Amino acid sequence: MRLRDGARVAIIGAGPSGIVAAKHALDAGFDVAVFEASGALGGQWHTTADHSGVWPGMHTNTSRAMTAFSDFPAPADHPLHPAAEQIHAYLEAYARAFGVVERIRFDTAVEHVRSGWTVDGEPFDAVVVASGRFRNPRLPRVVEGFAGELIHAYDYPGAEAFRDRPTLVYGNGISGLEIASDLAPYTQVISAFRKPRYVIQKVVDGVSSDWQWYTLFGALERRHLDPGEWSRRQRERIERVAGNPAAFGAPEPDQDVRVAGLSLCQDYLAQVSEGRIVCRPGIEAVRGRTATFTDGSTADVDAIICATGYDVDIPFLGEDVRGVIGEDLALYQRTFHPDLWGLGVMGQFLAQGPYFPLLELQARWITAVWSGDVALPDDPAMRRTIAQPRPPLDAHNALALTLSEELGVAPDPAEWEGLGEPLVFGPMLPPRYRLSGPGALPNARALFEQQLAASPRAPVEPADRDAYRRGSWAATSRAMSA
């Protein structure tokens, strides 16, 4: 199936997902309308907007090359990890360059999307949900009785507001560690969490974490190795590069990385070692300004900042749609459902690592399917995949590999002389998905090589290099699965 030529496509949201979806829908010749509730584009990256959970001056956890789209590289003068304001300017430039701005209906909140398809009663041939995953902050009930200042990380204004005020940061995902680390020079910080995680640094020897940890080889390991063996190898690598948190005075995580999980922050462990951040287990109870932890210890604090995640929030979807995909968004590869032809969903997942390349792959896949350039699997195959357990957190390289395979743009390193090694062991730079397949660009190789040369790379593990040298990447994949 395909949409008719010039089909009307509604896109809900003008953040990164909506902008890149609109660009590719326009490229496909569709008549595009983007609905944006606020008065400006950029979503979370519009830091001064009420709907933004990004505090002014915050820098990305992902590198400039990986916080960009494949056909619109980040400005060369961006630092390795750009500031939020620079990302917002990049998104504005991207939207203007590809004629997206003219298609955005600003200050137009969507109330109802119903299959058929209609958006607040206006008919469309298809709809893309691109309204963002980080809209509805979740506060744990255990902190509800706190008598001091209580906020979610979504509302964090920056460290100055908490100067000399003992503060508890609850949660040790990336936001929790980043906020605790941001506060540490200004006040005494308690970092409380239910489950200790391994912590990697944002930059090691000039190499950004997304260049070191999210490679094709890593995705193949995750896909083909025995899960226990993958966990063991991953833990050994983490401890070689970043150390065991227990060596810094933080609680020791479970030996199984799949159980412990992974977080990211440049200075958090060093600040724990220096005593600027004190670790505590989960909160058992709160009375007044006193928090009691599950180990029986207590602490008096002026403020609690909860970095405790977000609930899925797509209130405009009609019951006819929600009844199919459910509250947990049962979708084929995070994007489609066989019973909802004409609906594409973008960015409604939690990921480790960069989002922009994943969003672009989803946008290209959606438009390629609707244009008839790429076919979806048959319904039974899609339903079998949908029925399988899905990870609560998608590793960037694993999801990027899956989406690029679905779109038909996953490059075979054996076919690219001189690029085989970086395509396997190097960063998954966005131009790699323009080397071949639908949407291939003649300058993709030059873009890839230019971005690759702009930053240092981490040394390749000798055992991994040996496995690659024994044959093509496909042979390596078969060897790992044997």
C-alpha positions, 0 to 999 in steps of 0.5 A: 500500500502507498499514499496517493500522490500529494497526500495530505499528511498531518504532523503533530509537534514541531520539535526535532521529530516533527521537523525531520518528519516534515522535511522528508514528507515534503521531499516525498511530495506530500502536502504537509501540515505541522501542528505546534502548540507553542509559538516556536519550533524546537520542542525541548530545545526551545529552552525559554519555553514553558514546555521545555525541560532543558535548562538554559546553558545545558550542554548535550550528552551527545556529540555535535556530529551525532546531534544532527541529521544526515544531510545537514551537518552540525556547524563546524564551530560547535563544541564537541557537546553543543549548548542547548541554545546552539541545538535550537539554532541548528533546528531552526536553520534546518527547518528554514533550509528545507521549507518546513517553517512555512508548513508549521501552524504555530499556537495550534494545540491538537485536541483529537486525532481519530483514525480515518484520519482527522485532526480536530475534524480536519481530514488527512490521509496520514498522521505522524505523532511527533509530540515528544516523549518528555512531556509528562514528568513523573513524581514518586508518591513517597516524596509527596509530603515533603515540606521544602521545595519539591520539583521534577528535573523537568523544572530544574532552573540551574544550580544557582537557585540552590546555592548553599541549600542542601539538596537531594536528587532522587534518581540516577539516570542521566538527568539525575547524575547531571543535576547532582554534578551540576549542583555539587560546586554550589551546595552539599548534594545527596544522590539517592537511588534505588538501584546502583548503576555503572557510570561512564564519562561523557568524554574520555581522552577527547572521545565522546561516549557516543563514539566509543560505546555505540558502534555497529560491532557493539550492536552485533555483539548485543544481537548475537552473543549469549546475553550473559556473555554480552553482559560480562564483556560489557562490564569488563569494558566499562570497568576498564574505561570508567572504573567500578563505582565502588572504587569511588565510594559509590554503591557497587552495581550488580555484576550483570550490566543488564540488571544494573543498567548504565548512566552517563556523567563526566564528573559525578564519580569524582565528586562522590570520591571528593565527598561533594556528593553523598550516595544514599539508597532509595527513599523510604519516607519523607516527613517535613524536611527529613528524608528517611532512606531504606537503610535507616539513615536520614537527612535534612534537606531544603530541596528535593529534585526528582529525576524519576522519569516521564509517563507516556503522554499522547492525550490527543489520540482517540480511543479508536487508536489507543485501543489498538496500541495500548498505553505501552504503545505496542508498535512494530519497531517503535513506529507502525501498527498493522491495524493503523495504516496511515499512522506513524509514531516517532520518538516515543521511546527511551534511548541510551545515546543520541536521538537525532539519527534515530528520529531521522531514520524513523522519518525516512522509513515512514515516508518511504513506506507511504511513498511505496519505496519500502514495503513493511513485513506482512501482518503476521510478521509484524504482529509476532515482533510486536508481541515480543518483549521490548527493552525499557531502554533502547541502546542507540546502536541496536535501534539504529541498526534495526531501523536502518535495516528496515529502511534498507540503508544499513551499509555493508562495510565489505562493500566500502573499500577503506571504510570497512573498519570505521563502519564497524568500529567507529561512531554510527555517524548519520551520513552512513545511512546515505551511502546506499539504499533509498535516499542515498546521496552522492556526497555521503562518503565525503560527509562521513569521512569529514565528520570522522576526521573531526574528532579522535576515536578510541582505540579498538579492542584487540579482540574485536579487531581480530574478530573483524579481521577473520572475515567480513562483518557478516562473517563476524556476525555469523561467528558470534552467533555460532 
